[in-house]
Amino acid sequence: ARAAAAAGAESAERRELREHAERAAALRRENARRQAALQEERRRAVENFRTDREERREREEWRRKAAQAAAAGGGAEDAPARLQRLIRENHVFVASKTYCPHCVRAKEALASVDADVEVLELDEDPEGAALQSALAALTGRKTVPNVFIAGRFIGGGDET
């Protein structure tokens, strides 16, 4: 009987050690998973910071070039001035591209409320690239659509 009790105590002790080892291994796995997630989050933050910095530099460069062109006194209306005029003169203004599904959705949403919309299709305009750069400098967004209501930028397809 004593031998069986001793064997039972040893078995319980082994089981307890095994459970402890399993808990420790699970904690190590969870810690490794969390460390990997933190490293990925840091990597993304650095990547986003670099992208934001590059975009800010591009916008500043574009603004500098636009100011130089304006100072040189070009005869035709430049893209930023044309864009500002379109935004100012139209209660609802949308900068769009014909093939963009988000643009189509935004235009349909505005049409569903019978809004009087002025649409500028950038892919059909000869100055489309310059206008899109002007929009990026103005709004901070390189994508279309860009929707303005009463001169105020409200966003893109999701916000419309």
Disulfide bonds with the S-S distance in Angstrom:
none
